[in-house]
Amino acid sequence: VPITAPALPKEDLPSQPRLGELTASHVTPDSIQLEWSVPKGTFDSFAVQYRDAQGQLQVLPVDGGSRAVTVPGLSPSHRYKFNLYGMWGRKRVGPISTDAVTGEGCCMPCPCPLHTVVLEKKEQPPSEPRLGDLTASHVTPDSVQLEWSIPEGTFDSFMVQYRDAQGQPQMLPVDGDSRTVTVPGLSPSRRYKFNLYGMWGRKRVGPISTDAVTGEGCCLLHLHPLVSPGFGSPKKKPPSEPRLGELTASHITPSSVQLEWSIPEGTFDSFTVQYKDVQGLPQLLPVDGDSRTVTVP
């Protein structure tokens, strides 16, 4: 009994942080600065979600110590709705939302020269890193390896965006030291367009893009003769590749569902839960690789 009593606060999470208000300021024809408050606690990170002028879902990750971010690459005279989520351990809190309309394109020359110089120093530091070329290689029926160059500077992290065979947006986070990543789970004989963004502080640089067509599904059969002798097969399909088990839902409340899953073999670097909210918008919930459960709030 003395041991279980202190464990109750961990279940109830009385220290869960809380999001305050989200406001838009410093509006230009191609960018909007967002600011928010956190009246209670601290978050590990934040994620800003919005749709671009073409209706494509965009996600801008922000570190947990920030209370403001500039969303770049917007279109003039366009209304945007921004949703801000707070990431706290395995939970996603929010969203809080705000609407803003970008300025007209003709308004670009209006700020006085002094303001223009100050903004250029803040928004475009001379040491800003630069993305080079993105290329696709090692194409198989269900995966594509991407490689890229950074001719100047360093990035904190990267984000690969593409659409799967069902047309759903997918995002693959990559650490800042990497220059290559393999995109798994693709469909055979299908053309994919990959966009790579570089994350640098609160800014998102890019994208750089490339197209690739996955191999034909029938080519998988040609690998079997090589697999049976066990010679050279680890290069194509390593025996230690991890495997997903079953996914179950439990602890269902009116506003949340707890998901649990098993990994019968190997380990994963991370997981991503995908679902559609009541408005039919796709949502993504990242989960660390050691977890086997998450609550979708």
C-alpha positions as CSV (number, residue, x, y, z in Angstrom):
1,V,0.0,0.0,0.0
2,P,2.7,2.6,0.8
3,I,4.2,1.9,-2.7
4,T,1.1,2.3,-4.7
5,A,0.0,5.5,-3.1
6,P,2.8,7.7,-4.6
7,A,2.1,6.1,-8.0
8,L,-1.3,7.7,-8.4
9,P,-0.1,11.2,-9.4
10,K,1.8,9.7,-12.3
11,E,-1.5,8.3,-13.7
12,D,-3.5,11.5,-13.0
13,L,-0.7,13.7,-14.4
14,P,-1.5,16.7,-12.2
15,S,1.5,18.5,-13.6
16,Q,0.4,18.4,-17.2
17,P,1.3,21.7,-18.9
18,R,-1.3,23.9,-20.4
19,L,-1.5,25.9,-23.6
20,G,-2.7,29.5,-23.4
21,E,-3.5,31.8,-26.4
22,L,-2.1,31.8,-29.9
23,T,-1.8,35.2,-31.7
24,A,-0.5,36.3,-35.1
25,S,1.7,39.3,-35.6
26,H,4.3,40.8,-38.0
27,V,2.3,39.8,-41.0
28,T,4.0,40.2,-44.4
29,P,2.9,39.0,-47.9
30,D,4.9,35.8,-47.5
31,S,5.2,35.2,-43.8
32,I,3.4,35.4,-40.4
33,Q,4.9,35.4,-36.9
34,L,3.0,33.3,-34.4
35,E,3.3,33.9,-30.6
36,W,1.8,31.8,-27.8
37,S,1.7,31.5,-24.0
38,V,2.1,28.5,-21.7
39,P,0.5,29.5,-18.4
40,K,1.4,26.3,-16.7
41,G,4.3,23.8,-17.0
42,T,6.7,23.2,-19.8
43,F,6.4,21.3,-23.1
44,D,9.1,19.1,-24.8
45,S,8.3,20.7,-28.2
46,F,5.6,22.2,-30.3
47,A,4.2,21.6,-33.8
48,V,2.4,24.2,-36.0
49,Q,0.0,22.8,-38.5
50,Y,-1.5,24.6,-41.4
51,R,-2.5,24.2,-45.1
52,D,-0.6,26.0,-47.8
53,A,-2.2,27.8,-50.7
54,Q,-2.5,24.5,-52.6
55,G,-4.4,22.9,-49.7
56,Q,-1.4,20.7,-48.7
57,L,-0.9,20.0,-45.0
58,Q,2.3,21.5,-43.6
59,V,3.9,20.8,-40.2
60,L,6.5,23.1,-38.6
61,P,8.2,21.7,-35.6
62,V,9.3,24.1,-32.8
63,D,11.6,23.5,-29.8
64,G,10.0,23.5,-26.3
65,G,11.7,26.7,-25.1
66,S,10.3,28.9,-27.9
67,R,7.2,31.1,-27.6
68,A,7.3,32.5,-31.1
69,V,8.0,31.2,-34.6
70,T,7.9,32.7,-38.1
71,V,6.0,30.7,-40.7
72,P,7.7,31.4,-44.1
73,G,6.8,30.6,-47.7
74,L,3.2,31.8,-47.6
75,S,1.2,33.3,-50.5
76,P,0.1,37.0,-50.6
77,S,-3.6,38.0,-49.7
78,H,-4.4,34.4,-48.5
79,R,-6.2,33.4,-45.3
80,Y,-4.5,30.8,-43.2
81,K,-5.6,28.9,-40.1
82,F,-2.8,27.8,-37.8
83,N,-3.1,25.0,-35.1
84,L,-0.5,24.8,-32.4
85,Y,0.1,21.5,-30.5
86,G,2.3,21.0,-27.4
87,M,4.2,17.7,-27.2
88,W,4.6,16.5,-23.6
89,G,6.2,13.1,-23.3
90,R,4.0,10.7,-25.3
91,K,1.0,13.1,-25.2
92,R,-0.1,15.8,-27.6
93,V,-1.9,18.7,-26.0
94,G,-4.1,21.1,-27.9
95,P,-4.6,22.5,-30.4
96,I,-5.0,26.2,-29.9
97,S,-5.8,28.1,-33.1
98,T,-5.7,31.5,-34.8
99,D,-6.5,32.9,-38.3
100,A,-4.5,35.4,-40.2
101,V,-4.5,36.9,-43.7
102,T,-1.1,37.6,-45.4
103,G,-0.4,41.1,-46.8
104,E,-0.8,42.1,-50.5
105,G,2.1,41.5,-52.8
106,C,2.3,45.2,-53.7
107,C,3.0,46.1,-50.0
108,M,6.6,44.7,-50.1
109,P,8.3,48.1,-50.9
110,C,6.4,50.0,-48.3
111,P,8.5,49.5,-45.1
112,C,11.0,52.3,-44.6
113,P,14.7,51.4,-45.4
114,L,15.6,51.3,-41.7
115,H,13.0,48.6,-41.0
116,T,14.0,46.6,-44.0
117,V,17.7,46.5,-42.9
118,V,16.7,45.4,-39.4
119,L,14.4,42.7,-40.6
120,E,17.0,41.3,-43.0
121,K,19.4,40.9,-40.2
122,K,16.9,39.1,-38.0
123,E,15.1,37.0,-40.6
124,Q,18.0,36.2,-42.9
125,P,21.3,35.9,-40.9
126,P,24.4,35.7,-43.1
127,S,25.3,32.3,-41.6
128,E,22.0,30.6,-42.5
129,P,22.7,27.1,-43.9
130,R,21.9,26.2,-47.4
131,L,20.4,23.0,-49.0
132,G,22.1,21.6,-52.0
133,D,20.8,18.8,-54.3
134,L,18.4,15.9,-53.5
135,T,18.8,12.6,-55.4
136,A,17.1,9.2,-55.2
137,S,19.1,5.9,-55.3
138,H,18.8,2.3,-54.3
139,V,15.2,2.1,-55.5
140,T,13.3,-1.1,-54.7
141,P,9.6,-2.0,-55.1
142,D,8.9,-0.8,-51.5
143,S,11.6,1.7,-50.7
144,V,13.7,4.6,-52.0
145,Q,17.0,5.9,-50.6
146,L,17.4,9.7,-50.6
147,E,20.7,11.5,-50.5
148,W,21.3,15.3,-50.2
149,S,24.2,17.8,-49.8
150,I,24.6,20.8,-47.6
151,P,27.1,23.2,-49.3
152,E,27.0,25.7,-46.5
153,G,26.3,25.6,-42.7
154,T,24.6,23.0,-40.6
155,F,20.9,22.2,-39.8
156,D,19.4,21.0,-36.5
157,S,17.3,18.4,-38.3
158,F,15.6,17.5,-41.6
159,M,12.0,16.6,-42.6
160,V,11.1,14.5,-45.6
161,Q,7.5,15.0,-46.9
162,Y,5.7,12.9,-49.5
163,R,2.3,11.3,-50.2
164,D,1.7,7.6,-50.0
165,A,-0.3,5.5,-52.5
166,Q,-3.5,6.6,-50.9
167,G,-2.6,10.3,-51.3
168,Q,-2.1,10.8,-47.5
169,P,0.7,13.2,-46.5
170,Q,3.6,11.4,-44.8
171,M,6.5,13.0,-42.8
172,L,9.8,11.3,-42.0
173,P,12.0,13.2,-39.5
174,V,15.8,12.9,-39.9
175,D,18.6,14.1,-37.6
176,G,20.8,17.0,-38.6
177,D,24.0,15.0,-39.0
178,S,22.5,12.7,-41.7
179,R,22.8,13.1,-45.4
180,T,20.8,10.0,-46.4
181,V,17.7,8.2,-45.4
182,T,15.6,5.3,-46.7
183,V,11.9,5.8,-47.1
184,P,10.2,2.5,-46.4
185,G,6.6,1.1,-46.9
186,L,6.2,2.3,-50.5
187,S,4.0,0.7,-53.2
188,P,5.5,-1.0,-56.3
189,S,5.6,0.7,-59.8
190,R,4.5,4.1,-58.4
191,R,5.9,7.6,-58.9
192,Y,6.7,9.6,-55.7
193,K,7.7,13.2,-55.2
194,F,9.9,13.8,-52.1
195,N,10.4,17.2,-50.5
196,L,13.2,17.7,-48.1
197,Y,13.2,20.6,-45.6
198,G,16.0,21.7,-43.3
199,M,15.1,22.9,-39.8
200,W,17.4,25.7,-38.5
201,G,16.3,27.1,-35.1
202,R,12.8,28.4,-35.6
203,K,13.1,28.5,-39.4
204,R,12.3,25.9,-42.1
205,V,14.5,26.1,-45.1
206,G,13.5,24.6,-48.5
207,P,12.2,22.5,-49.9
208,I,14.5,20.7,-52.3
209,S,12.7,18.0,-54.3
210,T,13.2,14.9,-56.4
211,D,11.0,12.3,-58.1
212,A,11.4,8.5,-58.2
213,V,9.5,5.5,-59.4
214,T,9.6,2.4,-57.3
215,G,10.5,-1.0,-58.9
216,E,7.9,-3.5,-60.1
217,G,6.4,-5.9,-57.6
218,C,7.4,-8.9,-59.6
219,C,11.1,-8.1,-59.0
220,L,10.7,-9.3,-55.4
221,L,10.5,-12.9,-56.7
222,H,13.9,-12.6,-58.3
223,L,15.4,-12.2,-54.8
224,H,14.3,-15.6,-53.5
225,P,17.1,-17.7,-55.1
226,L,19.7,-15.4,-53.5
227,V,18.0,-15.5,-50.1
228,S,17.9,-19.3,-49.8
229,P,21.6,-19.8,-49.8
230,G,21.9,-16.9,-47.3
231,F,24.7,-15.3,-49.3
232,G,24.4,-11.6,-49.9
233,S,20.8,-11.6,-48.6
234,P,21.6,-9.3,-45.6
235,K,22.2,-6.4,-48.0
236,K,18.7,-6.6,-49.5
237,K,16.6,-7.8,-46.5
238,P,18.5,-8.0,-43.3
239,P,17.3,-10.8,-41.0
240,S,17.3,-8.4,-38.1
241,E,14.6,-6.2,-39.7
242,P,12.1,-5.4,-36.9
243,R,8.5,-6.5,-37.2
244,L,5.2,-4.9,-36.1
245,G,2.8,-7.1,-34.1
246,E,-0.8,-6.2,-33.2
247,L,-2.4,-2.8,-32.4
248,T,-5.2,-2.6,-29.9
249,A,-7.3,0.2,-28.4
250,S,-8.1,0.5,-24.7
251,H,-8.9,3.1,-22.0
252,I,-11.4,4.8,-24.2
253,T,-12.9,8.0,-23.0
254,P,-15.2,10.6,-24.7
255,S,-12.1,12.6,-25.7
256,S,-9.2,10.1,-25.9
257,V,-8.1,6.6,-26.8
258,Q,-5.1,4.7,-25.6
259,L,-3.3,2.6,-28.2
260,E,-1.1,-0.4,-27.4
261,W,1.1,-2.4,-29.8
262,S,3.6,-5.2,-29.8
263,I,7.0,-5.7,-31.5
264,P,7.6,-9.4,-31.7
265,E,11.0,-9.0,-33.3
266,G,13.7,-6.3,-33.4
267,T,13.5,-2.6,-32.4
268,F,12.3,0.6,-34.2
269,D,13.8,4.1,-34.0
270,S,10.4,5.7,-33.7
271,F,6.7,5.3,-34.5
272,T,4.0,7.5,-36.1
273,V,0.3,7.3,-35.4
274,Q,-1.9,8.5,-38.2
275,Y,-5.6,9.2,-38.0
276,K,-8.3,11.7,-39.2
277,D,-10.0,14.1,-36.8
278,V,-13.7,14.9,-36.8
279,Q,-13.2,17.5,-39.5
280,G,-11.6,14.8,-41.7
281,L,-8.1,16.4,-41.5
282,P,-5.1,14.0,-41.3
283,Q,-3.3,14.1,-38.0
284,L,0.2,12.7,-37.2
285,L,1.3,11.8,-33.6
286,P,5.1,11.0,-33.3
287,V,6.1,8.4,-30.7
288,D,9.6,7.4,-29.5
289,G,10.9,4.0,-30.4
290,D,11.0,2.6,-26.8
291,S,7.2,3.1,-26.3
292,R,4.5,0.5,-26.7
293,T,1.6,2.7,-25.8
294,V,0.3,6.2,-26.4
295,T,-2.8,8.2,-25.6
296,V,-4.4,10.0,-28.6
297,P,-6.0,13.1,-27.0
